[in-house]
Amino acid sequence: MKRRQFLVQGGAGLIGLSPAMSLAELRLGAPWLLVPMDDAQSDHLKAYGLAFRLLSRGGRAEWLLNYRGGAFLMPADTATVRDAALTGVTTESLDDSQVVGIRGQLQNGNMDAVPLEKAPKVAVYAPPNAAPWDDAVTMVLNYAGVKFEKVWDAEVLGSKLSTYDWLHLHHEDFTGQYSKFFLNYAGSAWLLEMVERNREMAKQLGYRSVPAEKRAVAVAIARYVERGGFLFAMCTATETLDLALAADGVDIAAAYADGTPMDPGASAKMRWDEALAFQNAALELSPTVAVYSDIDGHQVNSPERRQQLGSFTLFSFSAKIDPVATMLVQNHRQVIPDFYGLTTSFMRKTLKPSITVLADEPGAPWVKYIHGEHGQGTWTFFGGHDPEDPQHQIGDVPTDLSLHPHSPGYRLILNNVLFPAAKKKELKT
Amino acid sequence: MSARSLATILAAFAFATAPLAAQGEGISRAFELERRGEYVAAADAYRAVLRASPAEVAALLGLERVLVPLNRPGDLLPEVRAAVAANPTSSVVYGIALRAWAAVDQPDSVRAVAERWAALSPGDEAPYREWGAAALSRRDHQGAVEAYRRGRARLQRPDALAAEMAQVATAEGRYTDALSEWLVAVRRLPGYRLSAEAGLAQAPPSARPELLRALRQEDELVASRMEAELRVRWGDPAGGLDALVAALPADRRLTVEALLGLIDQLRTLQSAEGRLALARGLEELANRSVDSERPRLRLEAARAYTAAGNREAARRMLSGLADDRRAPGAVAAGASAALVQVLIGEGRLDEAAGRLAETGPALSRDEIESLRLRLIGGWLKAGNLSKADSALGADSTVEALALAGKIRLFQGDIAGAVERLKRAGPYAGDREDATSRTALLAMLQPIERDSLPALGRAMLQLEQGDTSQAIVALAEVAHDLPAGRGGAELSFLAGRLAAAGGNAGDAEHLLRAAADSEAPGTAPAAELALGELLLAHDRPSDAIAQLEHLILTYPESALVPQARRRLDQIRGAVPKT
């Protein structure tokens, strides 16, 4: 069925979506649940988990783009009603005629309904013993109740990656330079452990150095996207993934990482055609400056270059023409306070022309949130480390998301998790 | 002097002071802009002052301050260079210069400034201290240590910069090295002792025995004081006091100073061990004090012993003090009051009543009233309800009504108890009393029967500390009452007591009885308590089921958010706090 045909069938079509109703369910009265995602919602983040678990049980839902903050429409089956009550997600009961009314509103405005059909199989790229509280995506997946598995270099370079629909990268340094913490945190137990673990993995997989092995991982991730995977990256993983991909035959790692100094002419030798998002960036040549290139606009670890945080604005897209971009920016807030990461933002001058900017800071030379296609798959990059901890420092206490159930920044992450659940053939961007 | 020459001098003076006045205005304006948070304008104003007077320290410091929130600390360098050129002997200017170079991450320039500054001030530690601080601001511990070592070598003083070295060692977790440096620093400047202890207190448990051993080996009071105070910080107040007492010197001034230091620290502890150590410390201090101070300290020690539950020691401190005609009046009265409290605590109520009657005239009205109510509470606890009732008389204060409510309750007069507890309201006693009285009232109100002697006996057993018998008795009364008419509330109380006493089986049974849908006011709390109990006994699946049942059955309960948070914690959805 074409998406348009599906939409015009209104309430009658929805009966086809609903699972068989039991007597108990019928006693519930209204057959539909609307999960509002505007200010009426008591826990925006857990609402995504509600949708995800419905899909995991084999159910189906619809994402009502631009309708009440990106609401979800679900069948009011017993399991979903119970789940919503347990997690404290606000729902509103609807009967068929009310649903038909909503559909009328969707047709007449910049809104649309996207069917959600299958829960994506989610993988998070993280070392085996990574602290679960130092990665915004892991935190929000745990909080929302979205199941995921962890993968690391062996799984990525093996065949397991192809079994996942969605892959998340966070603060991995794909240039193999340990996030350039090597000098500032020399002697710290956690850094020594990180270095040892990476060296051991590189050796085990037969690579001569950590940078060489990390580049191989980056290439494998790019191939995963090319073959139809969904990639979501935050913080320094965004920038370093592209740097590693473009550094084909170029030494961009400092001597402490691979035994040889960085090629002083590396910037001119980069193969940007192999990168996903960026081009023509100038690399940071000093091994003592915890900055990789001029891709990042904020340069948080360089005192003389660091830029202050502002706020970023989500773009509006046409829900009917650009459903993918529209899905990725669903939110109850359009302007969101910015937050630092090792890579906080992306300079406009380094973006490839083909990418879609989803959010930027008006008037600033950088953007915050970008999306693009690569082969049959898509990628989304979101700058910064933790949307609710703007100045995150190593050793800071973990963010407790129960204190931020309406976090608009974290919502953007969860938009990305549900995006692969949307009916693929209907998408057009 | 001619009029003309006077005019010339005045004119010259006016020309000389005009720039100064303008400069004063300029700096005032800059301060005001800074105070209002207009940092860009403030920076411009400070720069204007510096253009006229490049070595003006107030303006230079102001500019340094406002460039930080503007995130442009490196912009200070031109002004710093000008200031150094204008006043090449100012330590303050060098300090600012050093920080400016550090802010732009130029370690070679930092070093050069520090060396130049040190050459100008050959005996001064400041250049090396600032140099090290600049390195630390870049998290360059090694660079900081090198700066301090260079300072020591140049100054030819092995005790120079010891506190700074200690702080780096602490930051790196080298606690034994930190201790060595801190001892050097404290010997030179005793004021460093508290900083040393604050740093060393961070040592992990595994490192502590070695630190204590090293301190014991030092055989000097400064080390013993650090050992004692660290032991207190690490949860061993008695050990701390013993260590200090064993090392006290003959010099009374030093002894008193050391004991007072430890006592101040012990006063912050709320544990029974802490209170007991405080009482012992006060006793030690009293024994070493002059005669005029001793009675006050013995009284204070007695109060601390009472708070720690050691009535015998309290009595020992008070012996003779209450009747000592030489003791100051306030001390003797205080001792009498403390003695009455000790006697009440020991259950010697008649003796306490006699002592109170005897010493009453020396006490204030409030003290007498407070002790009288304590005494009635003592009779109440002893089960002598008639005596408590008659002593209370027709007193209608809220404190008396609260006690009267309890008396009626223990007599089994539920209606009378409810009536008096309601009248007492939340006003009698402290906050804890008020909360417990409200909870008691909430438990009694659903009971429709006016008289329940069995419940009175059970509550009296609880008051007397016989919890196990009270649980059995409460469960029996609860069994005879409908759940919605007080049975659930009594089961809930019995269940909580059993859980607190570690009797998980009885607790689960009683809490399940309390979680009755006929008592919707009690059931959610009982279910939450049951969930916690199951979790504490490693039954997370059962706990999850119970908490889910609570949420789904009582969605309007105020406890639902708490149950959801507990579920999130069990499932690892939020960090454990």
Boltz contact constraints between the chains, C-beta under 6 A:
constraints:
  - contact:
      token1: [A, 85]
      token2: [B, 552]
      max_distance: 6.0
  - contact:
      token1: [A, 86]
      token2: [B, 548]
      max_distance: 6.0
  - contact:
      token1: [A, 86]
      token2: [B, 551]
      max_distance: 6.0
  - contact:
      token1: [A, 88]
      token2: [B, 564]
      max_distance: 6.0
  - contact:
      token1: [A, 133]
      token2: [B, 575]
      max_distance: 6.0
  - contact:
      token1: [A, 142]
      token2: [B, 572]
      max_distance: 6.0
  - contact:
      token1: [A, 142]
      token2: [B, 573]
      max_distance: 6.0
  - contact:
      token1: [A, 143]
      token2: [B, 573]
      max_distance: 6.0
  - contact:
      token1: [A, 184]
      token2: [B, 139]
      max_distance: 6.0
  - contact:
      token1: [A, 303]
      token2: [B, 103]
      max_distance: 6.0
  - contact:
      token1: [A, 304]
      token2: [B, 74]
      max_distance: 6.0
  - contact:
      token1: [A, 304]
      token2: [B, 104]
      max_distance: 6.0
  - contact:
      token1: [A, 306]
      token2: [B, 71]
      max_distance: 6.0
  - contact:
      token1: [A, 308]
      token2: [B, 71]
      max_distance: 6.0
  - contact:
      token1: [A, 398]
      token2: [B, 575]
      max_distance: 6.0
  - contact:
      token1: [A, 400]
      token2: [B, 574]
      max_distance: 6.0
  - contact:
      token1: [A, 400]
      token2: [B, 575]
      max_distance: 6.0
  - contact:
      token1: [A, 402]
      token2: [B, 565]
      max_distance: 6.0
  - contact:
      token1: [A, 402]
      token2: [B, 574]
      max_distance: 6.0
